[in-house]
Amino acid sequence: MSGVGAIGEGIRRTPRSKTMYRLVREDRSMQWTDDMSVRLARGETTRALVEYLRTAETQGTTRSEMLTVLTERFALSFDDARLAMDRTVGGFVRAASGNPANEPDRGKDPVAWTAYQIALGRLFEEPDTGPTQEQMVTAQELLDGARRAERTKETTDVAVALEVTRLAVSSTEPGRVRYHLLLEAATCISVAAEALISEQGEGRCAREGSQQWVDGVMLASAARSITEKYAAQPDPALEDRGYELAGRIVTQLLGQCHAFVGRAMLDSARCAQRNGDSEKAIRFAQAVIADFTVLLDWFAQEKPVDEDALAISCLREAISLVMETQGTTPELDALLSRTDAVLSRAQTD
């Protein structure tokens, strides 16, 4: 796989102070009053987003489960996920008022507008956000070459790379053919990701909620879907490289989000553990501990929510992995106790 490198040691950016962390969030929340639009994953629509949230609410889906879908399937940042949840409720409430003057502005508040239309049973059109016909043809040509066992080809077009992956992962063709399809998909994802990383510049992540952020989430998800096929083979070497690819995408493009980084590093740790490389598994787990322990200080008094709670859960899993592999120490016992105390607060109302 072209462009695949090690995940590296934890969060790429210098950890923010707790004060800075709050300021970033407060500034983001103030922007909601001006423009409450959100950028969705390629191929997804605002209707699909609102209908998912309505169904999730009626089925009693937990907030954590909803946020996972919103930030992975729909590729929203956590701030935009919270905004989408809020504006969906807002749209339904406005529709229930029966006052036409309460109809949201489609341009400034598209999620609430969509919820409003759905609540009233109105029909409306949305643009197709999937790959173009030309992109689908290009993807098919790349896969046709892979079927002929030609040398893997590249693309910097994210939409093409994602379409190649979708088709390769869903393929039911014979084993060797499927191997070449997956290899082509991994190459396309890697090259498209490297192009995005280069665009950001040295040491810079994608801005949360930007198209680059959305594409980073989707490329990382695509890399994991390819890797799951490698794991099913099983092919330990390719599985390891697949998680390295997903991890590189996350740390280079989404590296300011502890929850995403924690998942990527633990994926690699579990992969190494599964395939008998306990030393490598411990390295990844210890990197999570080194980078994420600061969260316990940030939330020593306050209740962590959403991505913070997810990140602290990653810290707990990393501590447990080290304990299971190397045994416990007084320091690890104390750290686990602090972690559990913070997580316990996160579960209270």
N, C-alpha and C positions, 0 to 999 in steps of 0.2 A: 504494500500500500504506500503510494507516494506521499511524502510529507508527514509520516507518522512519527511522532517523538514521544518522549516520556512526559507524563503529566507534570512532573515537577513537584516542588515542595509547597503545597498549600496555596493560600490566597496570593494572587500576584501583586495586588496593590498593598501599600502600607496600611495596616489596620487603622481605621478611623477612631478618633476618640468618641466616647459616648455622646458628648455634646454635638460633635459634627454629625453623628448618626441621626440625632434628633432634628437638627437643622435641615438636613437633606429631606427628611420625611415631611417636615412641616412645610417646606417650600413646595414640595410636590403636591401636597393636599390643597394649597392655595390655588394652584393652577387649575384644579378641577372646576372652579367657578367660571373660568373663561372658556375652556375647551374640554368637554367631557367625552371626546371620542377616544377609542382605543384601537390599536393596530393588531389585527388578527393573523393567525397562521395562514400561509398560502392554502387556498382551497376551502377555508372555513368562511362562514357568513355570520353576520350579526343575528340573523334569524336562528341559525343553529345554536349560537351562544345563548340567546334568550330562552330558547326551547329547552336546552340542556339544563339551565338554571331553574326553570319552572318545574321540570320533571324531578330534578334533584331535590328540590324543596318538598314536593309532594311525597317523595319516597323516603324522606327523613335522612338524606345523605349528610354525613358530618361535614363541618366546615373544612376540616383538613382534607377530606376526600375531594370536596369541590375545588379547593385551591390546587390540588394536584392536577386535576383535569384542566382547569383554567390555565395553569402555567405550563402544562406539557402539551396537551392536545391543541389548545387554542393559542399557545405560546405567548400568553400575556405575562407582563412583569407582575410581581405580587401587588404593587400599587394599583396597576390597571385591573387586576383580578378583583381587588376590593371595590374599585370603582364600578366595574361591571355588575357585581352583586348588588351594590347600592342603587345603581341606575335602573336595573331590571325591576326591582321592587318599586322604585319611583314611577316607572312607566305604568305598571299595573295599578298603583294607587291613583294616579291621575285619571286613568281610564274609568275606574270605579266611581269617580266623582260625578261623572255624567255631564261635566262642563266642557264644551268644545274649546273654550279659551285655555284649558289646561294642557292642550296637546303640546308635547315637547318639540323643540326645534330639531329637525332631522340632521342638519349640518353640525350643530354644536353639541347635541345630546342624542346621538344615533341609537344607543342602546335603549334609553328610555322611550324614544320614539318608536322603535321596533316593538318593545313590550306593549306599548299603548295600542299599536295597530293589531297585534296578535290578540290582545284582550278583547278588542271590539270586533274580531273576526274579519278584519279587512285584508284584502289581497294587495300585495305590493311586490315589485321586482327588485332584485339585488344583482349587482354585477358578478360575473363569473370570475373568481379569483384563483382558479386552478391554472395549470400550464396551458400555454397556447397550443394550437395545432402544430405549429412549427417546432415548438419545444418537445412535444410528444413524438413527433417524427424523428427528431435528433436522438431522443432517448432510445427509441426502438432501433435505430441504426447502430448505436453503441452496443446494445445488447445482441444484435445480430452478429456483430463482429466477435463478441465474447462467445457466442454459440459455436463459432468457427474456430475457437481457441486462438484467435489472433491476439497480438500483444495488446494489453489494456490501453485504452485511450482516455483522454482527460477532458474535463469541461470546467469552466469557471462559472457557468450559469447555475445558480442554486436551484432553480425550478427544474432544469434538466436533471441535475444530480438527484434530486428528490424523486423524480419520476422514474429514473433508472432503478433507484433503490426500491421503490414501491413494487415495480414489476419483478425485480430479482427476488425479493423476499417472498412474494406470493407465488413464485414459480413452483410447479410440481414436476419439472423435467428431471431426467435421470441425474444421479449424483455428480458425475464429472461435469456435466453441462451446468448444473446448478452452482458448482464450485466456481466456474469461470464467470457466471453471471454475478455472483456475490463479490468476487474479486474486482470486477468492473465497477460495481456499485461502490465498493469501498474506495477505489481509486478516485471516482468522481466526487464522492463526499469529501475526501481528503483534499483534493485540489481546490474545490470550491471553497472549502473552509480556509485554506491557506491564503486564498485571494482576499477573503474577507478580513482575515487577521492582518494582512499587509496593509489593507486600506485604513485600518484603525491607527496605525503608527506604533512605534515602539512603546511598550508598557501601557497601552491604553485599551480598555475594554469598550464594548459597544454601549451606547447610551441606552438605559433601560426604556423599553417601549418603542425603540426605533426599529426600522426595518432590519438593520444589522443584528439587533438583539433577537428579533423574531426568527431570522434566518439561523442564527446561532443555536437557538433552542431546537429548531427543526432539524438542523444538521446533526446535532448531538443525539437526538432521538433516532434519526436514521442510522447513525453509526451503531447505536445500541441494538437496533432491530437486526442489523447485519450480524452483529456479534452473537446474538442469541441463536442465530442459525449455525454459526461456527461451533457454538457450545453444544448444540444438539448433534453434531456430527459423530463423535466429539473431535475437536481439533484444538488442543490447548494452546499451541503457539499462535494460531490465528485469533483465538478468543482473547488472548492477552493483548495482541496488537490492536484488536478491535476496541477494547476498553481504553487502551492508550489513546487511540484516535478520538473517542468520545471525550476523554478527559482533557486532551489538548484543546479541543473546541470549547469546552466549558471554561477552562481556566484562562484561556486567551481572550474569549469573547464575552463570557458571562462571569468573570472572575471576581466581581464585587459582591456576588450573591453567595453567602456562606452555604445556604441550603443546596444550591446546585453543585457547588464545589465539593461539599461533603458527600453528596451522593456519588459523584464521579470517582472520588478517591476510595470510597468504600466498595464501589463496584470492582475496582482494580484489586483491592485488598481481598475481597471474597473470591475473585477469580484466581488469584495467586494461591490462596488457601485451598481452594478446590483442586487445583492442579499440583499440590504438593510442595509449593515454594513458600514455606512458612516465614522465612526470613524476609522475603519481599512483602508478604502480607503485613508483617509487623512494621516495616518501614512506612507503608502507607498509613497504617493506623496511628503510628506515632506522629506522623506529619499532621494528621487531623487533630490529635491532642494538642500539639504545639501551637497550631493556628487558632483553634476554637476555644481553648480555655479562657481566653479574654472575654468570651460571651458570658461566662459565669460572673465576671466582675461587672459587666454592663448591666446584668439583670440580677444583681445581688439583692436588690430591694423591690424592683419592679417585676411585673408579670410579663414574660415573653409571649408573644403571639405569632401565629402564622409562620413566616419564614424563619424567625428567630427560634421558635420552638422546634421546627424541623431541623435546624442546624444543631441545636443542642442535643436533639435525639441522635444525630450523627456522631456527636462527641461521645455520647454514652455507648453507642455501638462500637466505636473505636476502642474505648477503654475496655469493654468486655472482650473484644477480640484479643487484645494484648494479654489480658488476664487468662483467657482460655489457653493461649499458646505458651506463655512464659510463666504463668503463675502470678499471684498477687503480691503486692508490696504495700507497706503502710501508706506510701504516697498515692498509689493508685486507689486504695480503699478510700482515702480521704477525698480524692478527686471524684470518685464515683458517688460518694455520699453528697457532695456539693451539687453534682449534676442532677441527681435524683430529687434533691430539694427544690431546685429551680424548675424542673419538669413537673413536679407535683403542683407547684403554683400555677403553671401554665394550664393545668387541667381543671382549675377551679373557675367558677363563674365570676 
